Amino acid sequence: MTARRSRASPAGAVRNVFDQYEQLENQVTHSLATALSRDTQLRRSFLARFAPGGSMPRNLPFVAEQQLPGEPALEEAEASARGLPDAWIHDGSQHALLIESKVTASVSTSQITRHLATARRRGFSRSQVLLIAAGIHSGVMSRGVLHASWKSVYSWLRSHAGASFWAAEAAGYLEVVDARFM
């Protein structure tokens, strides 16, 4: 993973290692993507839990965020303007799980369609989108779209926290964000 653009923290405030983005959605996605990037077993478990059905291999080795696979990471504003998925888990050739994170913003079917089209143009012919949101967005039901709530991702991370340092760190960060958000 590439170093992220830091934002200054207020005087006296303690920064968390995951505080690398301005937008809340990108902050929580960064914590998850970092955990999945750093812990292979955790990534395999994530794919088994959130991309079930055998259509996505469990050994996808690459995790990218705020970028297209094979290209350098973009500044947060540029990635947002280009409409990139928040994160990709991929094999470098044809399989990709695109993660679109929503915390406060709404999602549109056209955004998801654009993500899948971008993946196809990049050669990822076997792609799916995982929409992680505060609640389930039943209005965004198209082929290749999986749904999960941040609550279920948090519960899954907590269930792995005893065996995975990175799961514990990401779950702890989601608790911090939730407390800040409230």
Contact map, one row per residue, 1 for C-alpha under 8 A:
11100000000000000000000000000000010010000000000000000000000000110000000000000000000000000000000000000000000000000000000000000000000000000000000000000000000000000000000000000000000000
11110000000000000000000000000000000000000000000000000000000000000000000110000000000000000000000000000000000000000000000000000000000000000000000000000000000000000000000000000000000000
11111000000000000000000000000000000000000000000000000000000000000000000000000000000000000000000000000000000000000000000000000000000000000000000000000000000000000000000000000000000000
01111100000000000001100000000000000000000000000000000000000000000000000000000000000000000000000000000000000000000000000000000000000000000000000000000000000000000000000000000000000000
00111110000000000001100000000000000000000000000000000000000000000000000000110000000000000000000000000000000000000000000000000000000000000000000000000000000000000000000000000000000000
00011111000000000011100000000000000000000000000000000000000000000000000000000000000000000000000000000000000000000000000000000000000000000000000000000000000000000000000000000000000000
00001111100000000011110000000000000000000000000000000000000000000000000000000000000000000000000000000000000000000000000000000000000000000000000000000000000000000000000000000000000000
00000111110000000000000000000000000000000000000000000000000000000000000000000000000000000000000000000000000000000000000000000000000000000000000000000000000000000000000000000000000000
00000011111011100000000000000000000000000000000000000000000000000000000000000000000000000000000000000000000000000000000000000000000000000000000000000000000000000000000000000000000000
00000001111110000000000000000000000000000000000000000000000000000000000000000000000000000000000000000000000000000000000000000000000000000000000000000000000000000000000000000000000000
00000000111110000000000000000000000000000000000000000000000000000000000000000000000000000000000000000000000000000000000000000000000000000000000000000000000000000000000000000000000000
00000000011111000000000000000000000000000000000000000000000000000000000000000000000000000000000000000000000000000000000000000000000000000000000000000000000000000000000000000000000000
00000000111111100000000000000000000000000000000000000000000000000000000000000000000000000000000000000000000000000000000000000000000000000000000000000000000000000000000000000000000000
00000000100111110000000000000000000000000000000000000000000000000000000000000000000000000000000000000000000000000000000000000000000000000000000000000000000000000000000000000000000000
00000000100011111010000000000000000000000000000000000000000000000000000000000000000000000000000000000000000000000000000000000000000000000000000000000000000000000000000000000000000000
00000000000001111110000000000000000000000000000000000000000000000000000000000000000000000000000000000000000000000000000000000000000000000000000000000000000000000000000000001000000000
00000000000000111111000000000000000000000000000000000000000000000000000000000000000000000000000000000000000000000000000000000000000000000000000000000000000000000000000000000000000000
00000000000000011111000000110110000000000000000000000000000000000000000000000000000000000000000000000000000000000000000000000000000000000000000000000000000000000000000000001000000000
00000110000000111111100000100000000000000000000000000000000000000000000000000000000000000000000000000000000000000000000000000000000000000000000000000000000000000000000000000000000000
00011110000000001111110000100100000000000000000000000000000000000000000000000000000000000000000000000000000000000000000000000000000000000000000000000000000000000000000000000000000000
00011110000000000011111101100000000000000000000000000000000000000000000000010000000000000000000000000000000000000000000000000000000000000000000000000000000000000000000000000000000000
00000010000000000001111101100000000000000000000000000000000000000000000000010000000000000000000000000000000000000000000000000000000000000000000000000000000000000000000000000000000000
00000000000000000000111111100000000000000000000000000000000000000000000000000000000000000000000000000000000000000000000000000000000000000000000000000000000000000000000000000000000000
00000000000000000000111111110000000000000000000000000000000000000000000000000000000000000000000000000010000000000000000000000000000000000000000000000000000000000000000000000000000000
00000000000000000000001111111000000000000000000000000000000000000000000000000000000000000000000000001111000000000000000000000000000000000000000000000000000000000000000000000000000000
00000000000000000000111111111100000000000000000000000000000000000000000000000000000001000000000000001000000000000000000000000000000000000000000000000000000000000000000000000000000000
00000000000000000111111111111110000000000000000000000000000000000000000000000000000000000000000000000000000000000000000000000000000000000000000000000000000000000000000000000000000000
00000000000000000100000111111111000000000000000000000000000000000000000000000000000000000000000000000000000000000000000000000000000000000000000000000000000000000000000000001100100000
00000000000000000000000011111111100000000000000000000000000000000000000000000000000001100000000000001000000000000000000000000000000000000000000000000000000000000000000000000000000000
00000000000000000101000001111111110000000000000000000000000000001000000000000000000000000000000000000000000000000000000000000000000000000000000000000000000000000000000000000000000000
00000000000000000100000000111111111000000000000000000000000000000000000000000000000000000000000000000000000000000000000000000000000000000000000000000000000000000000000011001000000000
00000000000000000000000000011111111100000000000000000000000000000000000000000000000000000000000000000000000000000000000000000000000000000000000000000000000000000000000001000000000000
00000000000000000000000000001111111110000000000000000000000000111000000000000000000000100000000000000000000000000000000000000000000000000000000000000000000000000000000000000000000000
10000000000000000000000000000111111111000000000000000000000000000000000000000000000000000000000000000000000000000000000000000000000000000000000000000000000000000000010000000000000000
00000000000000000000000000000011111111100110000000000000000000000000000000000000000000000000000000000000000000000000000000000000000000000000000000000000000000000000011011000000000000
00000000000000000000000000000001111111110110010000000000000000100000000000000000000000000000000000000000000000000000000000000000000000000000000000000000000000000000010000000000000000
10000000000000000000000000000000111111110010000000000000000001100000000000000000000000000000000000000000000000000000000000000000000000000000000000000000000000000000000000000000000000
00000000000000000000000000000000011111110000000000000000000000000000000000000000000000000000000000000000000000000000000000000000000000000000000000000000000000000000010000000000000000
00000000000000000000000000000000001111111110000000000000000000000000000000000000000000000000000000000000000000000000000000000000000000000000000000000000000000000001010000000000000000
00000000000000000000000000000000000111111111000000000000000010000000000000000000000000000000000000000000000000000000000000000000000000000000000000000000000000000000000000000000000000
00000000000000000000000000000000000000111111100000000000000000000000000000000000000000000000000000000000000000000000000000000000000000000000000000000000000000000000000000000000000000
00000000000000000000000000000000001100111111110000000000000000000000000000000000000000000000000000000000000000000000000000000000000000000000000000000000000000010001001000000000000000
00000000000000000000000000000000001110111111111000000000010000000000000000000000000000000000000000000000000000000000000000000000000000000000000000000000000000000000000000000000000000
00000000000000000000000000000000000000011111111100000000011100000000000000000000000000000000000000000000000000000000000000000000000000000000000000000000000000000000000000000000000000
00000000000000000000000000000000000000001111111110000000010000000000000000000000000000000000000000000000000000000000000000000000000000000000000000000000000000000000000000000000000000
00000000000000000000000000000000000100000111111111100000000000000000000000000000000000000000000000000000000000000000000000000000000000000000000000000000000000000000000000000000000000
00000000000000000000000000000000000000000011111111110001110000000000000000000000000000000000000000000000000000000000000000000000000000000000000000000000000000000000000000000000000000
00000000000000000000000000000000000000000001111111110000010000000000000000000000000000000000000000000000000000000000000000000000000000000000000000000000000000000000000000000000000000
00000000000000000000000000000000000000000000111111110000000000000000000000000000000000000000000000000000000000000000000000000000000000000000000000000000000000000000000000000000000000
00000000000000000000000000000000000000000000011111110000000000000000000000000000000000000000000000000000000000000000000000000000010000000000000001010000000000000000000000000000000000
00000000000000000000000000000000000000000000011111111111000000000000000000000000000000000000000010000000000000000000000000000000010000000000000001000000000000000000000000000000000000
00000000000000000000000000000000000000000000001111111111000000000000000000000000000000000000000000000000000000000000000000000000000000000000000000000000000000000000000000000000000000
00000000000000000000000000000000000000000000000000111111000000000000000000000000000000000000000000000000000000000000000000000000000000000000000000000000000000000000000000000000000000
00000000000000000000000000000000000000000000000000111111100000000000000000000000000000000000000000000000000000000000000000000000000000000000000000000000000000000000000000000000000000
00000000000000000000000000000000000000000000000000111111100000000000000000000000000000000000000000000000000000000000000000000000000000000000000000000000000000000000000000000000000000
00000000000000000000000000000000000000000000001000111111110000000000000000000000000000000000001110000000000000000000000000000100000000000000000000000000000000000000000000000000000000
00000000000000000000000000000000000000000000001000000111111100000000000000000000000000000000001000000000000000000000000000000000000000000000000000000000000000000000000000000000000000
00000000000000000000000000000000000000000011101100000001111100000000000000000000000000000000000000000000000000000000000000000000000000000000000000000000000000000000000000000000000000
00000000000000000000000000000000000000000001000000000000111110000000000000000000000000000000000000000000000000000000000000000000000000000000000000000000000000000000000000000000000000
00000000000000000000000000000000000000000001000000000000111111000000000000000000000000001110001000000000000000000000000000000000000000000000000000000000000000000000000000000000000000
00000000000000000000000000000000000000010000000000000000001111100000000000000000000000001110000000000000000000000000000000000000000000000000000000000000000000000000000000000000000000
00000000000000000000000000000000000010000000000000000000000111110000000000000000000000011111000000000000000000000000000000000000000000000000000000000000000000000000000000000000000000
10000000000000000000000000000000100110000000000000000000000011111000000000000000000000111100000000000000000000000000000000000000000000000000000000000000000000000000000000000000000000
10000000000000000000000000000000100000000000000000000000000001111111100000000000000000111000000000000000000000000000000000000000000000000000000000000000000000000000000000000000000000
00000000000000000000000000000100100000000000000000000000000000111111000010000000000011110000000000000000000000000000000000000000000000000000000000000000000000000000000000000000000000
00000000000000000000000000000000000000000000000000000000000000011111000011110010000111100000000000000000000000000000000000000000000000000000000000000000000000000000000000000000000000
00000000000000000000000000000000000000000000000000000000000000011111101111000010000100100000000000000000000000000000000000000000000000000000000000000000000000000000000000000000000000
00000000000000000000000000000000000000000000000000000000000000011111111110000000000100000000000000000000000000000000000000000000000000000000000000000000000000000000000000000000000000
00000000000000000000000000000000000000000000000000000000000000010011111000000000000000010001000000000000000000000000000000000000000000000000000000000000000000000000000000000000000000
00000000000000000000000000000000000000000000000000000000000000000001111100000000000000000000000000000000000000000000000000000000000000000000000000000000000000000000000000000000000000
00000000000000000000000000000000000000000000000000000000000000000011111110000000000000000000000000000000000000000000000000000000000000000000000000000000000000000000000000000000000000
01000000000000000000000000000000000000000000000000000000000000000011011111000000000000000000000000000000000000000000000000000000000000000000000000000000000000000000000000000000000000
01000000000000000000000000000000000000000000000000000000000000001111001111100000000000000000000000000000000000000000000000000000000000000000000000000000000000000000000000000000000000
00000000000000000000000000000000000000000000000000000000000000000110000111110110000000000000000000000000000000000000000000000000000000000000000000000000000000000000000000000000000000
00001000000000000000000000000000000000000000000000000000000000000100000011111110000000000000000000000000000000000000000000000000000000000000000000000000000000000000000000000000000000
00001000000000000000110000000000000000000000000000000000000000000100000001111111000000000000000000000000000000000000000000000000000000000000000000000000000000000000000000000000000000
00000000000000000000000000000000000000000000000000000000000000000000000000111111100000000000000000000000000000000000000000000000000000000000000000000000000000000000000000000000000000
00000000000000000000000000000000000000000000000000000000000000000000000001111111110000000000000000000000000000000000000000000000000000000000000000000000000000000000000000000000000000
00000000000000000000000000000000000000000000000000000000000000000110000001111111111100000000000000000000000000000000000000000000000000000000000000000000000000000000000000000000000000
00000000000000000000000000000000000000000000000000000000000000000000000000011111111100000000000000000000000000000000000000000000000000000000000000000000000000000000000000000000000000
00000000000000000000000000000000000000000000000000000000000000000000000000001111111100000000000000000000000000000000000000000000000000000000000000000000000000000000000000000000000000
00000000000000000000000000000000000000000000000000000000000000000000000000000111111100000000000000000000000000000000000000000000000000000000000000000000000000000000000000000000000000
00000000000000000000000000000000000000000000000000000000000000000000000000000011111110000000000000000000000000100110000000000000000000000000000000000000000000000000000000000000000000
00000000000000000000000000000000000000000000000000000000000000000111000000000011111111000000000000000000000000000010000000000000000000000000000000000000000000000000000000000000000000
00000000000000000000000000000000000000000000000000000000000000001100000000000000001111110000000001110000000000000010000000000000000000000000000000000000000000000000000000000000000000
00000000000000000000000001001000000000000000000000000000000000001100000000000000000111110000000001111000000000000000000000000000000000000000000000000000000000000000000000000000000000
00000000000000000000000000001000100000000000000000000000000000111110000000000000000011111000000001110000000000000000000000000000000000000000000000000000000000000000000000000000000000
00000000000000000000000000000000000000000000000000000000000001111000100000000000000011111100000111100000000000000000000000000000000000000000000000000000000000000000000000000000000000
00000000000000000000000000000000000000000000000000000000000111110000000000000000000000111110000111100000000000000000000000000000000000000000000000000000000000000000000000000000000000
00000000000000000000000000000000000000000000000000000000000111100000000000000000000000011111111110000000000000000000000000000000000000000000000000000000000000000000000000000000000000
00000000000000000000000000000000000000000000000000000000000111000000000000000000000000001111111100000000000000000000000000000000000000000000000000000000000000000000000000000000000000
00000000000000000000000000000000000000000000000000000000000001000000100000000000000000000111111000000000000000000000000000000000000000000000000000000000000000000000000000000000000000
00000000000000000000000000000000000000000000000000000000000000000000000000000000000000000111111000000000000000000000000000110000000000000000000000000000000000000000000000000000000000
00000000000000000000000000000000000000000000000000000000000000000000000000000000000000000111111100000000000000000000000000111110000000000000000000000000000000000000000000000000000000
00000000000000000000000000000000000000000000000000000001100100000000000000000000000000000111111110000000000000000000000000011110000000000000000000000000000000000000000000000000000000
00000000000000000000000000000000000000000000000000000001000000000000000000000000000000011110011111000000000000000000001000010111000000000000000000000000000000000000000000000000000000
00000000000000000000000000000000000000000000000000100001000000000000000000000000000000011100001111100000000000000000000000000011110000000000000000000000000000000000000000000000000000
00000000000000000000000000000000000000000000000000000000000000000000000000000000000011111000000111110000000000000010000000000011110000000000000000000000000000000000000000000000000000
00000000000000000000000000000000000000000000000000000000000000000000000000000000000011111000000011111000000000000000000000000000111100000000000000000000000000000000000000000000000000
00000000000000000000000000000000000000000000000000000000000000000000000000000000000011100000000001111100000000000000000000000000111100000000000000000000000000000000000000000000000000
00000000000000000000000011001000000000000000000000000000000000000000000000000000000001000000000000111110000000000000000000000000001110000000000000000000000000000000000000000000000000
00000000000000000000000010000000000000000000000000000000000000000000000000000000000000000000000000011111111000000000000000000000001111000000000000000000000000000000000000000000000000
00000000000000000000000110000000000000000000000000000000000000000000000000000000000000000000000000001111100000000000000000000000000011000000000000000000000000000000000000000000000000
00000000000000000000000010000000000000000000000000000000000000000000000000000000000000000000000000000111110000000000000000000000000001000000000000000000000000000000000000000000000000
00000000000000000000000000000000000000000000000000000000000000000000000000000000000000000000000000000111111000000000000000000000000000000000000000000000000000000000000000000000000000
00000000000000000000000000000000000000000000000000000000000000000000000000000000000000000000000000000101111100000000000000000000000000000000000000000000000000000000000000000000000000
00000000000000000000000000000000000000000000000000000000000000000000000000000000000000000000000000000100111110110000000000000000000000001001000000000000000000000000000000000000000000
00000000000000000000000000000000000000000000000000000000000000000000000000000000000000000000000000000000011111110000000000000000000000000001000000000000000000000000000000000000000000
00000000000000000000000000000000000000000000000000000000000000000000000000000000000000000000000000000000001111111000000000000000000000000011110000000000000000000000000000000000000000
00000000000000000000000000000000000000000000000000000000000000000000000000000000000000000000000000000000000111111100000000000000000000000000000000000000000000000000000000000000000000
00000000000000000000000000000000000000000000000000000000000000000000000000000000001000000000000000000000001111111110000000000000000000000000000000000000000000000000000000000000000000
00000000000000000000000000000000000000000000000000000000000000000000000000000000000000000000000000000000001111111111000000000000100000000000000010000000000000000000000000000000000000
00000000000000000000000000000000000000000000000000000000000000000000000000000000000000000000000000000000000011111111100000000000000000000000000000000000000000000000000000000000000000
00000000000000000000000000000000000000000000000000000000000000000000000000000000001000000000000000000000000001111111110000000000000000000000000000000000000000000000000000000000000000
00000000000000000000000000000000000000000000000000000000000000000000000000000000001110000000000001000000000000111111111000000000100000000000000000000000000000000000000000000000000000
00000000000000000000000000000000000000000000000000000000000000000000000000000000000000000000000000000000000000011111111100000011100000000000000000000000000000000000000000000000000000
00000000000000000000000000000000000000000000000000000000000000000000000000000000000000000000000000000000000000001111111110000000000000000000000000000000000000000000000000000000000000
00000000000000000000000000000000000000000000000000000000000000000000000000000000000000000000000000000000000000000111111111000000000000000000000000000000000000000000000000000000000000
00000000000000000000000000000000000000000000000000000000000000000000000000000000000000000000000100000000000000000011111111111010000000000000000000000000000000000000000000000000000000
00000000000000000000000000000000000000000000000000000000000000000000000000000000000000000000000000000000000000000001111111111110000000000000000000000000000000000000000000000000000000
00000000000000000000000000000000000000000000000000000000000000000000000000000000000000000000000000000000000000000000111111110000000000000000000000000000000000000000000000000000000000
00000000000000000000000000000000000000000000000000000000000000000000000000000000000000000000000000000000000000000000011111110000000000000000000000000000000000000000000000000000000000
00000000000000000000000000000000000000000000000000000000000000000000000000000000000000000000110000000000000000000000001111111000000000000000000000000000000000000000000000000000000000
00000000000000000000000000000000000000000000000000000000000000000000000000000000000000000000111100000000000000000000001111111110000000000000000000000000000000000000000000000000000000
00000000000000000000000000000000000000000000000000000000000000000000000000000000000000000000011000000000000000000000001100111110000000000000000000000000000000000000000000000000000000
00000000000000000000000000000000000000000000000000000001000000000000000000000000000000000000011100000000000000000000000100011111000000000000000000000000000000000000000000000000000000
00000000000000000000000000000000000000000000000000000000000000000000000000000000000000000000011111000000000000000001001100011111100000000000000100000000000000000000000000000000000000
00000000000000000000000000000000000000000000000000000000000000000000000000000000000000000000000111000000000000000001000000000111110000000000000111000000000000000000000000000000000000
00000000000000000000000000000000000000000000000000000000000000000000000000000000000000000000000011110000000000010011000000000011111000000000000111000000000000000000000000000000000000
00000000000000000000000000000000000000000000000001100000000000000000000000000000000000000000000011110000000000000000000000000001111100000000000011110000000000000000000000000000000000
00000000000000000000000000000000000000000000000000000000000000000000000000000000000000000000000000111100000000000000000000000000111110000000000011110000000000000000000000000000000000
00000000000000000000000000000000000000000000000000000000000000000000000000000000000000000000000000111100000000000000000000000000011111000000000000111100000000000000000000000000000000
00000000000000000000000000000000000000000000000000000000000000000000000000000000000000000000000000001110000000000000000000000000001111111000000000111100000000000000000000000000000000
00000000000000000000000000000000000000000000000000000000000000000000000000000000000000000000000000000111000000000000000000000000000111110000000000001110000000000000000000000000000000
00000000000000000000000000000000000000000000000000000000000000000000000000000000000000000000000000000000000000000000000000000000000011111000000000011100000000000000000000000000000000
00000000000000000000000000000000000000000000000000000000000000000000000000000000000000000000000000000000000000000000000000000000000011111100000000111000000000000000000000000000000000
00000000000000000000000000000000000000000000000000000000000000000000000000000000000000000000000000000000001000000000000000000000000010111111100000100000000000000000000000000000000000
00000000000000000000000000000000000000000000000000000000000000000000000000000000000000000000000000000000000000000000000000000000000000011111100000000000000000000000000000000000000000
00000000000000000000000000000000000000000000000000000000000000000000000000000000000000000000000000000000000010000000000000000000000000001111100000000000000000000000000000000000000000
00000000000000000000000000000000000000000000000000000000000000000000000000000000000000000000000000000000001110000000000000000000000000001111110010000000000000000000000000000000000000
00000000000000000000000000000000000000000000000000000000000000000000000000000000000000000000000000000000000010000000000000000000000000001111111010000000000000000000000000000000000000
00000000000000000000000000000000000000000000000000000000000000000000000000000000000000000000000000000000000010000000000000000000000000000001111110000000000000000000000000000000000000
00000000000000000000000000000000000000000000000000000000000000000000000000000000000000000000000000000000000000000000000000000000000000000000111110000000000000000000000000000000000000
00000000000000000000000000000000000000000000000000000000000000000000000000000000000000000000000000000000000000000000000000000011100000000000011111000000000000000000000000000000000000
00000000000000000000000000000000000000000000000000000000000000000000000000000000000000000000000000000000000000010000000000000001111000000001111111100000000000000000000000000000000000
00000000000000000000000000000000000000000000000001100000000000000000000000000000000000000000000000000000000000000000000000000001111000000000000111110000000000000000000000000000000000
00000000000000000000000000000000000000000000000000000000000000000000000000000000000000000000000000000000000000000000000000000000011110011000000011111000000000000000000000000000000000
00000000000000000000000000000000000000000000000001000000000000000000000000000000000000000000000000000000000000000000000000000000011110110000000001111101100000000000000000000000000000
00000000000000000000000000000000000000000000000000000000000000000000000000000000000000000000000000000000000000000000000000000000000111110000000000111111100000000000000000000000000000
00000000000000000000000000000000000000000000000000000000000000000000000000000000000000000000000000000000000000000000000000000000000111100000000000011111110000000000000000000000000000
00000000000000000000000000000000000000000000000000000000000000000000000000000000000000000000000000000000000000000000000000000000000001000000000000001111111000000000000000000000000000
00000000000000000000000000000000000000000000000000000000000000000000000000000000000000000000000000000000000000000000000000000000000000000000000000011111111100000000000000000000000000
00000000000000000000000000000000000000000000000000000000000000000000000000000000000000000000000000000000000000000000000000000000000000000000000000011111111110000000000000000000000000
00000000000000000000000000000000000000000000000000000000000000000000000000000000000000000000000000000000000000000000000000000000000000000000000000000111111111000000000000100100000000
00000000000000000000000000000000000000000000000000000000000000000000000000000000000000000000000000000000000000000000000000000000000000000000000000000011111111100000000000000000000000
00000000000000000000000000000000000000000000000000000000000000000000000000000000000000000000000000000000000000000000000000000000000000000000000000000001111111110000000000000000000000
00000000000000000000000000000000000000000000000000000000000000000000000000000000000000000000000000000000000000000000000000000000000000000000000000000000111111111000001101100000000000
00000000000000000000000000000000000000000000000000000000000000000000000000000000000000000000000000000000000000000000000000000000000000000000000000000000011111111100001100100000000000
00000000000000000000000000000000000000000000000000000000000000000000000000000000000000000000000000000000000000000000000000000000000000000000000000000000001111111100000000000000000000
00000000000000000000000000000000000000000100000000000000000000000000000000000000000000000000000000000000000000000000000000000000000000000000000000000000000111111111001100000000000000
00000000000000000000000000000000000000000000000000000000000000000000000000000000000000000000000000000000000000000000000000000000000000000000000000000000000011111111111110100000000000
00000000000000000000000000000000000000000000000000000000000000000000000000000000000000000000000000000000000000000000000000000000000000000000000000000000000001111111100100000000000000
00000000000000000000000000000000000000000000000000000000000000000000000000000000000000000000000000000000000000000000000000000000000000000000000000000000000000011111100000000000000000
00000000000000000000000000000000000000100100000000000000000000000000000000000000000000000000000000000000000000000000000000000000000000000000000000000000000000011111111100000000000000
00000000000000000000000000000000000000000000000000000000000000000000000000000000000000000000000000000000000000000000000000000000000000000000000000000000000000001111111110000000000000
00000000000000000000000000000000011101100000000000000000000000000000000000000000000000000000000000000000000000000000000000000000000000000000000000000000000000001001111111000000000000
00000000000000000000000000000000001000000100000000000000000000000000000000000000000000000000000000000000000000000000000000000000000000000000000000000000000011011001111111100000000000
00000000000000000000000000000000000000000000000000000000000000000000000000000000000000000000000000000000000000000000000000000000000000000000000000000000000011011101111111110000000000
00000000000000000000000000000010001000000000000000000000000000000000000000000000000000000000000000000000000000000000000000000000000000000000000000000000000000001000111111111000000000
00000000000000000000000000000011001000000000000000000000000000000000000000000000000000000000000000000000000000000000000000000000000000000000000000000000000010000000011111111100000000
00000000000000000000000000000000000000000000000000000000000000000000000000000000000000000000000000000000000000000000000000000000000000000000000000000000010011001000001111111110000000
00000000000000000000000000000000000000000000000000000000000000000000000000000000000000000000000000000000000000000000000000000000000000000000000000000000000000000000000111111111000000
00000000000000010100000000010010000000000000000000000000000000000000000000000000000000000000000000000000000000000000000000000000000000000000000000000000000000000000000011111111100000
00000000000000000000000000010000000000000000000000000000000000000000000000000000000000000000000000000000000000000000000000000000000000000000000000000000010000000000000001111111110000
00000000000000000000000000000000000000000000000000000000000000000000000000000000000000000000000000000000000000000000000000000000000000000000000000000000000000000000000000111111111000
00000000000000000000000000000000000000000000000000000000000000000000000000000000000000000000000000000000000000000000000000000000000000000000000000000000000000000000000000011111111100
00000000000000000000000000010000000000000000000000000000000000000000000000000000000000000000000000000000000000000000000000000000000000000000000000000000000000000000000000001111111110
00000000000000000000000000000000000000000000000000000000000000000000000000000000000000000000000000000000000000000000000000000000000000000000000000000000000000000000000000000111111111
00000000000000000000000000000000000000000000000000000000000000000000000000000000000000000000000000000000000000000000000000000000000000000000000000000000000000000000000000000011111111
00000000000000000000000000000000000000000000000000000000000000000000000000000000000000000000000000000000000000000000000000000000000000000000000000000000000000000000000000000001111111
00000000000000000000000000000000000000000000000000000000000000000000000000000000000000000000000000000000000000000000000000000000000000000000000000000000000000000000000000000000111111
00000000000000000000000000000000000000000000000000000000000000000000000000000000000000000000000000000000000000000000000000000000000000000000000000000000000000000000000000000000011111
